[in-house]
Amino acid sequence: MKLQGTIIIPDAKLTQYLLVPRQEDDKSKFLAQARFTQDNPNELKQAILTLIQTYDATSDRQDKYGTYYRVEGDLVGSTRSLAVVTVWIERAEDGNIHTVTLKPKR
């Protein structure tokens, strides 16, 4: 199944988390391999949206906050594609689907 409904990827998730170098759990170097940087966060957002429109979501778990889904596939950048896992939550309170994280597929 494809994720459907209101999909929310906050800009801060990109510019203050995924694209920021960190001591632990740094995703910015991984994403930079496909030329996703602080200079082009909207390209990363569009690539993530394309990913979830292309690949099926699988239900991961459910708790009081909502239902979690995983979407695995290729995140297409300007220079190459990266195999990734994205995690989403369909919030119980409003039914909107929010991005939780993105990580390299191992």
Buried (B, 14 or more C-beta within 10 A) or exposed (E): EEBEEEBBBEEEBBBEBBBEEEEEEEBBEBBBEBBBEBEBBEBBBEBBBBBBEEBEBEEEEEEEEBBBBBBBBBBBBEEEBBEBBBBBBBBEEEEEBBBEBBEEEE
